[in-house]
Amino acid sequence: MFAGRILIVEDDPLWQNFLQEPLDDEYALSVASNRDEAKAALAAAEAAGKPYDLVTVDIGLTFNAPTLDGEELLAHITHHHPHTKCIVVTGHEGVGMTRLRNYFKEFEVFDFVDKAEFDFQRFKEIVDRAFYLHGYRLLAELGRGGMGVVYKARDPQHNNRIVALKVLHHASHLSPDELTRRLFRFSKEVETARRLKHPNIVQVFDYVAATSPDNRTFFVMEYLEGRTLQEMLARAEPLTVAQVIDIGLQLCQGLAYAHRQQIIHRDIKPSNIILQPKRRLKITDF
């Protein structure tokens, strides 16, 4: 199960327990008691390369409006941690959920939980839903780099097969024209990769191209067990002559097939070559 990282921001110890109880078995949980602790935890996680996937934000309410602490934390997350989803947890008999949603419509709040009508199962369902991406259930983070994050995921529409999702980083810094050009190039490249069906080339199943800077762009490919050639070369013991010949032959077979389809990889390197069990080689990142 996906050990998604969740930060619970709540000053009441009783509510800290309430919010953790339905999530303990499936998620990696941390707790912050106030805004400053939450900011420090978010920054530390980001610096460690393990950012939080989700934050539950405790918003204190007066009769007229939310208090500033929670609103300021939401603004901080929106601007400094745009990949992190937020769930607002709050409640006051004088401020209904409809009014609250309207108040926070400028922020990208994933959902709202009403303390006055808190239900453990409903809360768990909301959190679980935050770990879906266009119908794919995220199971584990496989790695992240300059271009994006790769997840292991389940595809409910195809007999729950296990796939890999490569999610590209947000492109919020791009102008509309630049975004359009990038999406056109991305779509063309992924459509090209989908045509390649060979035992030595990773299969691309699907893709979703963002329609605005706030959406996520990702593609879906077969999930591969194994290690990269780069990891293999970093081992203490060198590859045997037979292993080198086998790797070279499989690599050439995959590239020769791609060339017959008028497709050139342009970035062959050890980190883009996966060695699976039984020495099956797969070329990735076309």
C-alpha positions in Angstrom: 0.0 0.0 0.0 1.2 3.5 -0.7 2.9 5.0 2.3 1.7 8.4 1.4 3.1 11.2 3.6 0.4 13.2 5.5 0.9 16.1 7.8 -1.9 16.7 10.3 -2.1 20.3 11.5 -4.2 20.3 14.7 -3.8 22.0 18.1 -6.2 19.8 20.0 -4.7 16.4 21.1 -8.1 14.8 21.0 -8.7 15.8 17.4 -5.1 14.8 16.6 -6.1 11.3 17.6 -9.4 11.4 15.8 -7.7 12.3 12.5 -4.9 9.8 12.8 -6.9 6.8 13.9 -8.5 5.9 10.5 -5.2 6.5 8.6 -2.6 4.8 10.8 -2.4 1.5 8.9 -1.9 2.9 5.4 -0.2 6.3 5.6 3.0 7.8 7.1 1.7 10.4 9.5 3.2 13.5 11.1 1.6 16.0 13.4 2.1 19.7 13.8 0.3 21.7 16.5 0.4 25.1 14.9 1.2 27.1 11.8 4.9 27.6 12.5 5.5 23.9 13.3 3.7 23.0 10.1 5.8 25.4 8.0 9.0 23.9 9.5 7.8 20.4 8.9 6.9 21.2 5.3 10.3 22.8 4.6 12.3 20.0 6.3 10.4 17.3 4.2 11.0 19.3 1.0 14.7 19.6 1.8 15.0 15.9 2.5 13.5 15.1 -0.9 10.4 13.5 0.8 7.7 16.2 0.6 4.3 15.7 2.1 1.6 14.5 -0.3 -1.3 15.9 1.8 -1.9 18.3 4.7 -5.0 18.5 6.8 -5.3 22.1 7.9 -7.2 22.9 11.0 -9.0 26.2 10.4 -10.3 27.9 13.5 -13.6 29.7 12.9 -15.3 32.7 14.4 -19.0 33.3 13.7 -18.2 35.5 10.8 -15.1 34.1 9.2 -12.1 31.8 9.5 -9.2 32.9 11.7 -6.1 34.2 10.0 -3.7 31.4 11.2 -5.3 28.7 9.1 -5.8 31.0 6.1 -2.2 32.0 6.2 -1.0 28.4 6.3 -3.2 27.6 3.3 -1.7 30.5 1.4 1.8 29.4 2.3 1.2 25.8 1.1 -0.4 27.1 -2.2 2.6 29.3 -3.0 5.5 27.3 -1.6 4.4 23.7 -1.8 2.1 23.6 -4.9 2.4 19.8 -5.2 0.9 19.2 -1.8 -2.9 18.8 -1.5 -4.9 20.3 1.3 -7.9 19.2 3.2 -9.5 21.8 5.5 -10.8 20.4 8.8 -13.0 22.7 10.7 -16.5 23.3 12.1 -18.7 26.0 13.6 -22.5 26.0 13.7 -22.6 29.6 12.4 -20.4 28.9 9.3 -21.8 26.3 6.9 -19.7 24.2 4.5 -21.1 26.0 1.5 -20.0 29.4 2.9 -16.6 28.0 3.8 -16.0 26.6 0.3 -16.8 30.0 -1.1 -14.5 31.7 1.3 -11.6 29.5 0.3 -12.3 29.3 -3.4 -9.1 31.2 -4.2 -7.1 28.4 -2.7 -6.7 24.9 -4.2 -8.4 23.0 -1.4 -8.9 19.4 -2.2 -11.9 18.9 0.1 -13.5 20.0 3.4 -14.3 18.0 6.6 -16.8 19.3 9.0 -15.9 18.6 12.7 -19.5 19.0 13.7 -20.5 16.0 11.5 -17.2 14.1 11.6 -17.3 10.5 10.4 -14.2 8.3 10.5 -15.2 6.3 7.3 -16.1 9.5 5.4 -12.8 11.1 6.4 -10.8 8.0 5.3 -12.6 8.0 1.9 -11.7 11.7 1.3 -8.1 11.0 2.1 -8.0 7.9 0.0 -9.4 9.9 -2.9 -6.6 12.4 -2.7 -4.2 9.6 -3.7 -6.0 8.9 -7.0 -4.8 10.6 -10.2 -7.4 10.5 -13.1 -8.7 7.1 -11.8 -5.3 5.6 -11.1 -4.7 4.5 -7.5 -1.2 5.6 -6.4 0.6 2.8 -4.5 4.2 3.9 -4.0 6.7 6.6 -5.1 9.4 5.0 -7.2 11.6 8.0 -7.7 11.8 11.7 -8.5 14.0 14.0 -10.5 14.2 17.2 -12.4 11.4 16.3 -14.8 8.9 14.8 -12.4 7.9 12.0 -10.1 7.3 8.3 -11.0 4.7 6.3 -9.1 3.7 2.7 -8.9 -0.1 2.6 -9.4 -3.1 0.4 -9.9 -5.3 0.7 -13.0 -8.9 -0.2 -12.0 -10.1 0.1 -15.6 -7.8 -2.8 -16.8 -8.2 -5.5 -14.2 -6.2 -3.6 -11.6 -3.0 -4.1 -13.5 0.1 -2.5 -11.9 1.5 0.4 -14.0 4.0 3.2 -13.6 2.9 6.8 -13.8 5.4 9.5 -14.7 4.0 12.8 -13.5 5.7 15.8 -14.9 6.3 18.8 -12.6 3.8 21.7 -12.7 4.4 24.2 -15.5 2.9 27.2 -13.7 5.8 29.4 -14.9 5.0 28.9 -18.5 2.9 31.4 -20.6 -0.2 30.0 -22.3 1.6 29.9 -25.7 4.6 28.1 -24.2 2.3 25.6 -22.4 0.5 24.9 -25.6 3.7 24.3 -27.5 5.0 22.0 -24.7 1.8 20.0 -24.5 1.8 19.6 -28.3 5.4 18.3 -28.2 4.6 16.0 -25.2 1.5 14.6 -26.9 3.4 13.9 -30.1 6.3 12.2 -28.3 4.0 10.0 -26.2 1.9 9.0 -29.2 5.1 8.0 -30.9 6.2 5.9 -27.9 2.8 4.2 -27.8 3.4 2.8 -31.3 6.5 0.9 -30.1 5.7 -2.7 -29.1 8.8 -4.7 -28.6 10.1 -7.0 -25.8 13.0 -4.7 -25.2 11.1 -1.4 -25.1 8.9 -0.3 -22.2 5.3 -0.1 -23.3 3.4 3.2 -23.0 -0.3 2.7 -22.4 -1.8 6.1 -22.0 -1.2 9.8 -21.2 -3.0 12.8 -19.9 -1.9 16.3 -21.1 -2.7 19.2 -18.8 -5.1 21.8 -20.2 -3.9 24.5 -17.8 -0.8 25.2 -15.7 -2.7 24.0 -12.6 -3.4 20.5 -14.0 -1.0 17.5 -14.0 0.5 16.1 -17.1 1.5 12.4 -16.9 1.9 9.2 -18.9 1.2 5.6 -18.0 3.6 2.8 -18.9 4.2 -0.8 -17.9 5.6 -1.3 -14.4 9.1 -2.8 -14.5 10.7 -4.9 -11.7 14.5 -4.6 -11.8 17.4 -2.2 -11.7 18.9 0.2 -14.1 22.1 -0.6 -15.9 23.6 2.4 -14.0 22.9 0.7 -10.7 24.3 -2.6 -12.0 27.5 -0.8 -13.1 27.9 0.8 -9.7 28.2 -2.6 -8.0 31.5 -3.8 -6.6 31.7 -6.8 -8.9 31.9 -6.1 -12.7 29.6 -7.6 -15.3 30.8 -10.8 -17.0 31.7 -10.9 -20.7 28.6 -13.0 -21.3 26.4 -10.4 -19.5 27.9 -7.5 -21.5 27.2 -9.3 -24.8 23.7 -10.2 -23.8 22.9 -6.6 -22.8 24.4 -5.3 -26.0 22.4 -7.6 -28.2 19.1 -6.8 -26.5 19.8 -3.1 -26.6 20.6 -3.3 -30.3 17.5 -5.4 -31.0 15.3 -2.8 -29.3 16.9 0.2 -31.0 16.9 -1.5 -34.4 13.1 -2.1 -34.1 12.6 1.6 -33.1 14.7 2.7 -36.1 12.6 0.6 -38.4 9.6 2.7 -37.1 11.5 5.9 -38.0 12.0 6.7 -34.3 15.3 7.7 -32.7 15.7 7.5 -28.9 18.3 10.4 -28.6 19.1 9.8 -24.9 20.5 6.3 -24.5 22.4 6.0 -21.2 22.7 3.5 -18.4 19.9 5.1 -16.3 17.4 4.6 -19.2 18.1 0.9 -19.5 16.3 -1.5 -17.1 17.5 -5.0 -16.4 14.6 -7.2 -15.2 14.7 -10.6 -13.6 15.9 -13.3 -16.0 18.1 -10.6 -17.7 15.3 -9.2 -19.8 16.3 -5.7 -20.9 13.9 -2.8 -21.4 14.7 0.6 -22.9 12.8 3.5 -21.3 12.3 7.3 -21.8 11.8 7.5 -25.5 
